[in-house]
Amino acid sequence: MNIPILFKSRKYLALALSLGLFTSLVATAPSAMAIVTLTVTYDANGGTGKVPVNSALYSSGDSVPVAGSNGLYKTGYTFGGWSYNSGAFGTSIVSGSFTIAGNATLIAVWNAATYSVTYNGNGFTGGTLPTDNGSYAFGSTVIVAGQNGLSRTGYTFGGWSYSGGLGPSVVTTFTIQANTTLTAVWNAVATFTMTYTAGTGTTGTPPIDTSGPYVSGATVIVLGAGSLAKAGYSFGGWHNCPIITPYGATFTILSNIVVCPIWTINPYAVHYLATGSTTGTPPSDPNSPYVSGAMVTVLGGGSLVKTGYHFGGWADADSHIATGPTFIILKVTDLDPVWIPDLYTVTYDGNCSNSCGAVPIDGNSYSPNAPVLVGGAPNANYPGFHFTGWANGGLAVYQPGAHFAIVSNTVLTAVWVANVTYTVTYFPYQTSGGVPPLDPLSPYSSGDVVFVNPGPGTLFKTGYTFNGWGNCPAVNTVGVSFVIHGDTTLCS
């Protein structure tokens, strides 16, 4: 029986069909239009996993969203999307959405995967790591590279280990199923050490061989003494402990080696130096060199001389400690002369023909080149002379309060300079008679002030009165006083 049903919307029609309520429907509508429902199905195309499901019903022209891979996978392939109504891989790929025009099957597209091979040197110390630039399809056979000159100190090369899930076994070829790293296999070889010991009676530390351990048959370079030292001895190399077998500069190592230092007793020389001397030659020790610990008798100063000093023995040039008459030698010894400064005095000489009064007295003793403060002037009045300083022989004249560097016993002699004096004379210029006055203070020293006699003495001139004294010829008077700088004649 046909029951006419009027659906106002395709939505309700799709719902009815999905519920299986009707097997045949006839829609009654003003234009009697038939309704078509379309489906979308996904095909894994050999993939493994959960295939996407789209249970919606569509009408022609609807936009249908496209699912993702939903976790599908296929060994040796990568997912390339969904092909719409096509079994050909890589064609008609749809993404995002598409417009449906009929029942649609979306088929998974699978692209064959490619894989790379990488080499890991695993601590190699020499050579060049192989490089494989190939791109391999799943299941391809890969030929493994050779050693390629790789090396590792203390090891031998054992091949390449396939780390693609097959364990550490060494391979020369393999079937690739994923990106693969091949790791170098190194087999340790026997190694030996070189150990240096301090021995007995030494100070410091022996060297440490940082080049070891060595593979058997390697060449070992023998080191020096490090900071080891032994009083009275020189380092002479190394020997095998306890057997006295010296080693040269290098040797071939075949076992672990322990070595002890070789010491040879030192012969030490004594050198007498001329340090600081002015002239002369130091002595030479005829018994030098000495064995370590010997007693050395110290010699005299030879012919050495140093101006202003006297010889005071010898001192070690390194420590500057005086040796005394003997010493025990433990090293090559250089001896410097000890110079003791001579002491000098200063004496003052008044240098006058009569009593000069008190002169300075210097009670000090001076070392060579010490500064000397010059004393004051003599406490004296030396008529006709004036004091100008203290003379140090013909070297220099020092003023009181000056300083000089003393280099010998010194006598400082007073320097007296004769005074220069000038006279004042009164002359009877154009007078009628009488006698001019005399200056009782004449003569004067240069620069003295002369006070002019105010009177004419007994001089007179008929018809004139006296008006003073002037420079001859008298035109202008000189005034009450003047400063004298030469012999002076004053006219009336």
Number of C-alpha atoms within 10 A of each C-alpha: 3 7 10 11 11 14 13 11 9 14 11 11 18 19 12 13 15 13 8 9 10 10 7 9 16 15 18 15 13 7 7 10 10 10 14 13 15 16 16 18 14 19 17 20 16 14 19 12 13 12 19 18 12 14 10 12 18 22 18 14 11 13 14 17 13 19 18 14 19 11 12 17 18 17 14 17 16 15 18 15 23 29 22 20 15 17 17 13 17 15 14 16 18 15 14 10 11 14 13 17 13 16 15 15 17 24 22 28 26 22 15 13 18 19 17 17 18 15 19 16 21 12 12 18 12 12 13 13 17 17 12 11 9 12 13 19 18 18 15 14 13 15 11 19 17 11 17 11 11 17 20 17 15 16 16 14 16 13 20 25 21 22 15 16 9 10 9 14 11 17 14 13 13 15 14 20 20 19 15 16 16 22 18 23 21 20 13 14 12 13 18 17 19 20 15 25 17 19 16 9 8 16 13 12 14 21 16 13 15 8 10 14 17 22 19 16 13 15 13 18 14 16 15 16 20 13 12 17 19 16 15 18 18 14 16 14 19 24 18 16 16 9 9 12 11 16 13 11 12 11 13 12 18 16 15 13 13 15 22 21 23 17 18 12 14 19 19 19 18 20 18 24 19 21 15 14 20 13 12 13 15 21 16 14 15 7 10 14 18 19 18 19 16 14 13 18 14 17 15 17 21 14 12 20 19 17 15 18 17 15 17 14 19 24 19 16 17 10 8 12 13 17 16 11 12 11 14 14 20 19 18 16 17 15 23 23 23 21 19 14 17 16 17 18 17 19 14 21 18 23 14 15 7 9 11 16 12 13 18 17 12 14 9 10 14 20 18 18 14 14 14 18 14 20 20 15 19 20 12 15 12 17 9 12 14 14 17 15 22 25 18 16 11 6 7 12 17 21 16 14 11 13 14 14 13 19 18 17 14 14 15 22 20 23 19 17 12 11 13 13 17 16 16 20 16 23 23 22 16 12 16 12 12 13 14 20 17 13 15 7 10 14 15 20 17 15 13 14 13 16 13 18 16 13 14 20 14 11 18 19 14 8 6 9 8 13 12 19 26 19 16 16 13 16 11 13 15 14 13 12 11 13 13 18 16 15 14 14 15 20 22 24
